[in-house]
């Protein structure tokens, strides 16, 4: 393992030197990439230093024990040896996980889309519940959320809502939420007390930078229209809302959240870039999933991933067979325990793949 860590240290020293070079600083794309790499490697170097320190302590203790001339030193060496050997396995497992190459997408911010599915008004209300769940979770993580566009449901909630989330390692955390979420409960409009099943689809798109996706302006049709509120009525008389249509793919992105046409156009282009980027990423994930047979990161965006059952107060994640009887806290944003379990499964799969080279 130390040989592997020493190779990583060589790269860390190289990156440390590169990020202070004027030509690198002038190249924004290269500079951002190297800064991210430096940050990742720095954490690994701290673990390497700890690993080297433990190995040195073990070697020192073994030398004292083999000498055996000083009884007091021998007792101290026994204690030092025991403590160091106990700490080593956990540290090695931690380093193995850190040595697995990180998915470069994981550090990206995201654009999330929640759409009401089957279930009429109840599906829209559920989409609103999911939006509230995610905004509360993001708030607990110190992440920023910003609504891009929305269409309200007739009885509350949203037919669809698009919002961006920015912070640290956002995509690496929220990517597990993509898929179909199902709710089982008695709708507010139900007079007979029957449990209905409704659904909403969540999409998590890694936010593409300008240099990730190039969009030819000739390929985009831009339409301007008046912003609308619930029921479709116009809420202002200026053509501030913007709809973009990418002609080669037919993808559409729009924004009417801002009063400024220019700001709405910028936001809509951000969504369009992310959707185009996500199309390419989906192809890659499908290929990776076929190769890995992964439970939690397949390219199938239409798979049912989770059920929220109100009568029994339970939430079930179908990908890993996890059931928690803590629905109220989860729907109020406490989803970290679910994400942790999904990350554990994915990391275990990655460790199995990487075991040969580690």
C-alpha positions as CSV (number, residue, x, y, z in Angstrom):
1,X,0.0,0.0,0.0
2,X,2.8,2.4,0.8
3,X,4.2,2.0,-2.8
4,X,0.7,3.0,-4.1
5,X,0.7,6.0,-1.7
6,X,4.1,7.1,-2.8
7,X,3.0,7.2,-6.4
8,X,0.1,9.4,-5.3
9,X,2.5,11.6,-3.4
10,X,4.5,12.2,-6.5
11,X,1.3,13.3,-8.3
12,X,0.4,15.5,-5.3
13,X,3.8,17.2,-5.4
14,X,3.4,17.7,-9.1
15,X,-0.1,19.2,-8.8
16,X,1.1,21.5,-5.9
17,X,3.8,22.9,-8.2
18,X,1.4,23.2,-11.2
19,X,-1.3,25.3,-9.5
20,X,1.1,28.1,-8.8
21,X,2.3,28.4,-12.5
22,X,1.1,31.6,-14.2
23,X,0.1,29.7,-17.5
24,X,-2.0,27.3,-15.5
25,X,-3.7,30.1,-13.5
26,X,-4.5,31.8,-16.8
27,X,-6.2,28.6,-18.1
28,X,-9.5,28.6,-16.1
29,X,-10.6,25.1,-17.0
30,X,-7.2,23.5,-16.3
31,X,-6.8,25.6,-13.1
32,X,-10.2,24.5,-11.7
33,X,-9.5,20.8,-12.5
34,X,-6.1,20.9,-10.8
35,X,-7.5,22.7,-7.8
36,X,-10.1,19.9,-7.3
37,X,-7.4,17.3,-7.8
38,X,-5.2,19.1,-5.2
39,X,-8.0,19.1,-2.7
40,X,-8.7,15.4,-3.1
41,X,-5.1,14.4,-2.9
42,X,-4.4,16.6,0.1
43,X,-6.8,14.5,2.2
44,X,-5.2,11.4,1.0
45,X,-1.7,12.8,1.9
46,X,-2.9,13.4,5.4
47,X,-3.9,9.8,5.7
48,X,-0.6,8.7,4.1
49,X,1.3,10.6,6.8
50,X,-0.7,9.0,9.5
51,X,-0.1,5.5,7.9
52,X,3.7,6.2,7.7
53,X,3.7,7.3,11.4
54,X,1.9,4.1,12.5
55,X,4.3,2.0,10.5
56,X,7.2,3.8,12.1
57,X,5.7,3.4,15.6
58,X,5.3,-0.4,15.0
59,X,8.9,-0.7,13.7
60,X,10.2,1.3,16.7
61,X,8.3,-0.8,19.2
62,X,9.4,-4.1,17.6
63,X,13.1,-3.0,17.8
64,X,12.7,-2.1,21.5
65,X,11.1,-5.5,22.2
66,X,13.8,-7.4,20.3
67,X,16.4,-5.6,22.3
68,X,14.6,-6.2,25.7
69,X,17.3,-4.6,27.8
70,X,15.1,-2.0,29.5
71,X,12.1,-3.5,31.2
72,X,10.2,-0.2,31.5
73,X,10.8,0.6,27.8
74,X,9.6,-2.9,26.9
75,X,6.3,-2.3,28.6
76,X,5.8,1.0,26.9
77,X,6.7,-0.6,23.5
78,X,4.1,-3.4,24.1
79,X,1.4,-0.8,24.6
80,X,2.6,1.2,21.6
81,X,2.7,-1.8,19.4
82,X,-0.8,-2.9,20.4
83,X,-2.3,0.5,19.9
84,X,-0.7,1.0,16.5
85,X,-1.7,-2.5,15.2
86,X,-5.3,-1.9,16.3
87,X,-5.5,1.4,14.5
88,X,-3.9,0.1,11.3
89,X,-6.7,-2.0,9.7
90,X,-9.3,0.7,9.9
91,X,-6.9,3.2,8.4
92,X,-6.0,0.8,5.6
93,X,-9.7,0.4,4.7
94,X,-10.1,4.2,4.7
95,X,-7.1,4.6,2.4
96,X,-8.3,1.9,0.1
97,X,-11.6,3.7,-0.4
98,X,-9.8,7.0,-0.9
99,X,-7.5,5.4,-3.5
100,X,-10.4,4.6,-5.7
101,X,-10.5,7.2,-8.5
102,X,-13.3,9.7,-7.8
103,X,-16.1,10.3,-10.3
104,X,-15.4,13.8,-11.6
105,X,-19.1,14.4,-11.7
106,X,-19.5,14.1,-7.9
107,X,-18.1,17.5,-7.1
108,X,-20.6,19.3,-9.5
109,X,-23.6,21.4,-8.5
110,X,-26.9,20.1,-9.8
111,X,-30.2,21.0,-11.5
112,X,-33.0,19.0,-10.0
113,X,-36.4,18.4,-11.7
114,X,-39.4,17.0,-9.9
115,X,-42.4,16.1,-12.0
116,X,-45.8,14.9,-10.9
117,X,-46.6,11.5,-12.3
118,X,-49.6,9.2,-12.0
119,X,-52.2,10.3,-9.5
120,X,-53.6,13.6,-10.6
121,X,-53.8,16.3,-7.9
122,X,-52.3,14.0,-5.3
123,X,-49.2,13.5,-7.4
124,X,-48.7,17.3,-7.6
125,X,-49.1,17.5,-3.8
126,X,-46.5,14.7,-3.4
127,X,-44.1,16.5,-5.8
128,X,-44.4,19.5,-3.5
129,X,-43.7,17.3,-0.5
130,X,-40.5,16.0,-2.2
131,X,-39.4,19.6,-3.1
132,X,-39.8,20.6,0.6
133,X,-37.9,17.4,1.7
134,X,-35.0,18.2,-0.6
135,X,-34.9,21.9,0.3
136,X,-34.8,21.1,4.0
137,X,-32.1,18.5,3.5
138,X,-30.0,21.0,1.5
139,X,-30.5,23.6,4.2
140,X,-29.1,21.1,6.8
141,X,-26.0,20.5,4.5
142,X,-25.4,24.2,4.2
143,X,-26.2,24.1,0.4
144,X,-28.0,26.8,-1.5
145,X,-31.1,26.2,-3.5
146,X,-32.6,28.4,-6.2
147,X,-35.9,27.8,-8.1
148,X,-35.5,28.1,-11.9
149,X,-39.0,27.4,-13.1
150,X,-42.2,25.9,-11.8
151,X,-45.8,25.0,-12.7
152,X,-48.1,24.8,-9.8
153,X,-50.7,22.1,-9.3
154,X,-54.4,22.9,-9.1
155,X,-54.8,21.7,-5.5
156,X,-51.3,22.6,-4.3
157,X,-47.8,21.3,-4.9
158,X,-46.3,21.3,-8.4
159,X,-47.0,19.7,-11.7
160,X,-43.2,20.2,-12.2
161,X,-40.5,22.3,-10.5
162,X,-36.9,22.9,-11.5
163,X,-34.3,24.2,-9.1
164,X,-30.5,24.3,-8.8
165,X,-28.5,23.2,-5.8
166,X,-24.9,24.5,-5.1
167,X,-22.5,23.4,-2.5
168,X,-19.8,20.8,-1.9
169,X,-20.0,17.4,-3.6
170,X,-23.7,18.0,-4.4
171,X,-24.1,15.6,-7.3
172,X,-22.1,12.8,-5.5
173,X,-24.7,13.0,-2.8
174,X,-28.0,13.7,-4.6
175,X,-27.4,11.4,-7.6
176,X,-29.0,8.6,-5.6
177,X,-32.3,10.4,-5.6
178,X,-32.9,10.1,-9.4
179,X,-35.8,7.9,-10.3
180,X,-39.5,7.4,-9.6
181,X,-40.7,8.0,-6.0
182,X,-44.0,6.5,-5.0
183,X,-46.4,7.5,-2.2
184,X,-49.2,5.5,-0.6
185,X,-51.6,7.5,1.5
186,X,-55.2,8.7,1.8
187,X,-55.5,11.9,-0.4
188,X,-57.0,15.0,1.1
189,X,-59.7,14.8,-1.6
190,X,-60.6,11.2,-0.8
191,X,-63.9,11.0,1.1
192,X,-64.0,7.2,1.7
193,X,-60.6,6.9,3.4
194,X,-59.1,4.7,0.7
195,X,-55.3,4.6,0.3
196,X,-54.2,5.8,-3.2
197,X,-50.8,5.3,-4.9
198,X,-49.3,8.3,-6.6
199,X,-45.9,8.9,-8.1
200,X,-43.4,11.7,-8.9
201,X,-40.2,11.5,-11.0
202,X,-37.0,13.1,-9.7
203,X,-34.1,14.0,-12.1
204,X,-30.7,15.0,-10.9
205,X,-28.6,16.7,-13.6
206,X,-24.9,17.6,-13.0
207,X,-24.6,21.2,-13.7
208,X,-22.5,21.6,-16.9
209,X,-19.9,24.4,-17.1
210,X,-19.6,26.4,-20.3
211,X,-16.5,24.4,-21.2
212,X,-18.3,21.0,-20.6
213,X,-20.9,21.5,-23.3
214,X,-20.6,23.7,-26.3
215,X,-24.0,24.9,-27.7
216,X,-24.0,26.4,-31.1
217,X,-26.3,29.5,-31.0
218,X,-27.6,28.5,-34.5
219,X,-28.9,25.2,-33.0
220,X,-31.2,27.0,-30.4
221,X,-34.5,28.6,-31.0
222,X,-35.3,31.3,-28.4
223,X,-38.9,32.2,-27.6
224,X,-39.9,35.0,-25.2
225,X,-43.3,35.1,-23.4
226,X,-45.1,36.6,-20.4
227,X,-44.6,34.9,-17.1
228,X,-47.7,33.0,-15.9
229,X,-48.9,32.1,-12.5
230,X,-51.4,29.4,-11.2
231,X,-54.1,28.7,-13.7
232,X,-52.1,30.1,-16.5
233,X,-52.9,33.8,-16.0
234,X,-50.3,36.3,-16.9
235,X,-48.5,37.8,-13.9
236,X,-46.7,40.6,-15.8
237,X,-47.0,42.3,-19.2
238,X,-43.3,42.1,-20.2
239,X,-41.9,39.3,-22.2
240,X,-39.4,38.3,-19.5
241,X,-39.9,34.5,-19.6
242,X,-37.6,32.6,-21.9
243,X,-38.0,29.2,-23.6
244,X,-35.1,27.5,-25.4
245,X,-35.5,24.7,-27.9
246,X,-32.3,22.8,-28.9
247,X,-33.2,21.9,-32.5
248,X,-30.8,18.9,-33.0
249,X,-32.2,17.0,-29.9
250,X,-35.6,18.6,-29.3
251,X,-34.7,19.3,-25.7
252,X,-36.5,22.3,-24.2
253,X,-35.5,24.5,-21.2
254,X,-37.4,27.5,-19.9
255,X,-37.2,30.0,-17.0
256,X,-39.7,32.6,-15.8
257,X,-38.6,32.9,-12.2
258,X,-36.7,36.2,-12.7
259,X,-38.1,39.6,-13.7
260,X,-35.2,40.1,-15.9
261,X,-35.3,38.6,-19.4
262,X,-31.5,38.4,-19.4
263,X,-31.3,36.5,-16.1
264,X,-34.0,34.1,-17.2
265,X,-32.1,33.4,-20.5
266,X,-28.9,32.7,-18.5
267,X,-30.8,30.2,-16.2
268,X,-32.5,28.5,-19.1
269,X,-29.1,28.0,-20.9
270,X,-27.8,26.6,-17.7
271,X,-30.6,24.0,-17.6
272,X,-30.2,23.2,-21.3
273,X,-26.4,22.7,-20.9
274,X,-27.1,20.4,-18.0
275,X,-29.7,18.3,-19.9
276,X,-27.4,17.9,-22.9
277,X,-24.5,16.9,-20.5
278,X,-26.9,14.5,-18.7
279,X,-27.7,12.8,-22.0
280,X,-24.1,11.9,-22.6
281,X,-23.6,11.0,-18.9
282,X,-26.7,8.7,-19.0
283,X,-25.1,6.7,-21.9
284,X,-21.9,6.3,-19.9
285,X,-23.8,5.3,-16.8
286,X,-25.8,2.7,-18.7
287,X,-22.5,1.2,-20.0
288,X,-21.0,1.3,-16.5
289,X,-24.1,-0.3,-15.0
290,X,-24.1,-3.1,-17.5
291,X,-20.4,-3.8,-16.7
292,X,-20.8,-3.5,-13.0
293,X,-24.5,-4.6,-12.6
294,X,-24.8,-1.9,-10.0
295,X,-27.9,-1.6,-7.8
296,X,-27.7,2.1,-7.1
297,X,-26.2,3.9,-10.1
298,X,-27.8,2.4,-13.2
299,X,-28.7,4.4,-16.2
300,X,-32.4,3.6,-15.9
301,X,-34.0,6.9,-15.0
302,X,-37.5,5.5,-15.0
303,X,-36.9,2.8,-12.3
304,X,-39.1,2.9,-9.2
305,X,-36.6,3.6,-6.4
306,X,-38.5,4.4,-3.2
307,X,-42.0,4.1,-1.6
308,X,-43.3,6.4,1.1
309,X,-46.1,4.5,2.9
310,X,-48.1,6.8,5.2
311,X,-50.5,4.3,6.9
312,X,-47.5,2.2,8.1
313,X,-45.2,5.2,8.6
314,X,-42.4,3.5,6.6
315,X,-40.1,4.4,3.7
316,X,-38.6,1.6,1.5
317,X,-35.7,2.0,-0.9
318,X,-36.2,-0.8,-3.4
319,X,-32.7,-0.8,-4.8
320,X,-31.1,-2.1,-1.6
321,X,-34.1,-3.5,0.2
322,X,-33.8,-0.8,3.0
323,X,-37.0,-0.1,5.1
324,X,-37.1,2.6,7.8
325,X,-40.1,3.3,10.0
326,X,-39.3,7.0,10.3
327,X,-41.5,8.5,7.5
328,X,-42.2,11.9,9.2
329,X,-38.6,12.7,9.8
330,X,-37.6,11.5,6.3
331,X,-40.2,13.6,4.5
332,X,-39.1,16.5,6.6
333,X,-35.6,16.3,5.1
334,X,-33.8,13.7,7.2
335,X,-32.7,11.5,4.3
336,X,-29.0,11.3,5.2
337,X,-29.4,7.8,6.7
338,X,-30.8,6.5,3.3
339,X,-28.1,8.2,1.3
340,X,-25.4,6.8,3.6
341,X,-26.7,3.2,3.0
342,X,-26.7,3.8,-0.7
343,X,-23.2,5.2,-0.7
344,X,-22.0,2.2,1.4
345,X,-23.4,-0.2,-1.2
346,X,-21.8,1.7,-4.1
347,X,-18.4,2.0,-2.3
348,X,-18.4,-1.7,-1.5
349,X,-18.9,-2.4,-5.2
350,X,-16.1,-0.1,-6.1
351,X,-13.8,-1.7,-3.5
352,X,-14.4,-5.1,-5.0
353,X,-13.6,-3.8,-8.4
354,X,-10.4,-2.1,-7.2
355,X,-9.2,-4.9,-4.9
356,X,-6.9,-6.3,-7.6
357,X,-4.9,-3.2,-8.0
358,X,-4.9,-2.2,-4.3
